[in-house]
Amino acid sequence: MRRRLAAGNWKMNGTAASLSEVEKLLQAHVSPSVEILLCPPATLIAQMNWKKGQHPLALGGQDCHAEASGAHTGDISAAQLRDAGATFVIVGHSERRTDHKETDEQVRAKAEAAHEEGLVAVVCIGETLAEREGGHTLDVVSRQLEHSVPEGATGENTVIAYEPVWAIGTGLTPTSEQIAEVHQALRSRLSARFGADAAFFRLLYGGSVKPSNAAEIFAIPDVDGALVGGASLKAADFSPIIAAL
Ligand code: PEP
């Protein structure tokens, strides 16, 4: 019912020379059963879209502005991402929430802007280490889910990525039980809000996913895929993660 999704977030990494990694990835996954998404820097989206329609790779931005256009130097709109070939956009990544002080309300506005342009919004949520240690994880992610996900969200236009902040880029991962607990809680919050449609939302886990832990993470109930940072940069790392899905 929910197509599994392997999403790569290249963050502020990659130049034209990195396109060879995409070629390798495509050679390894000619007709994948899962959906593969790469979110490179915006500078590379159009270049990765060079064989539009001839390969199974979906492309996404890493952020978008809530406005459609205007005087916002350095920002990028959902329409511009779509124009370059993106069909997805990540919003509310913890690095945006931290570095740019983005609030849940701003994240929701970005997700709405993505939806207006027909992009799938990958809405990121996750607790800090202090919040986990304080026993607040479920409260924090429930609040983020409630306020960051727009009313018009559906399983078609929205993916939820649970990314504990303390697991991103650290090599640390929650236990399978901890991931399962959060994903079950998210599914139940979605059910309370969206009714039967909640079953169609894909829930990704993100945070130090690598070839050696991917199979264990993907076996957890209600994990529909992963948002992968560092290990998505090289085909040699991302390919076995996709294969484990
Ligand atoms: C991310 O950036 O969303 C992420 C999960 O990073 P990493 O896989 O490197 O922890």
Residues whose N, C-alpha, C, O or C-beta is under 5 A from the ligand:
A	BS01	PEP	N9 A167 I168 G169 T170 G206 G207 S208 V209 L227 V228 G229 G230 A231
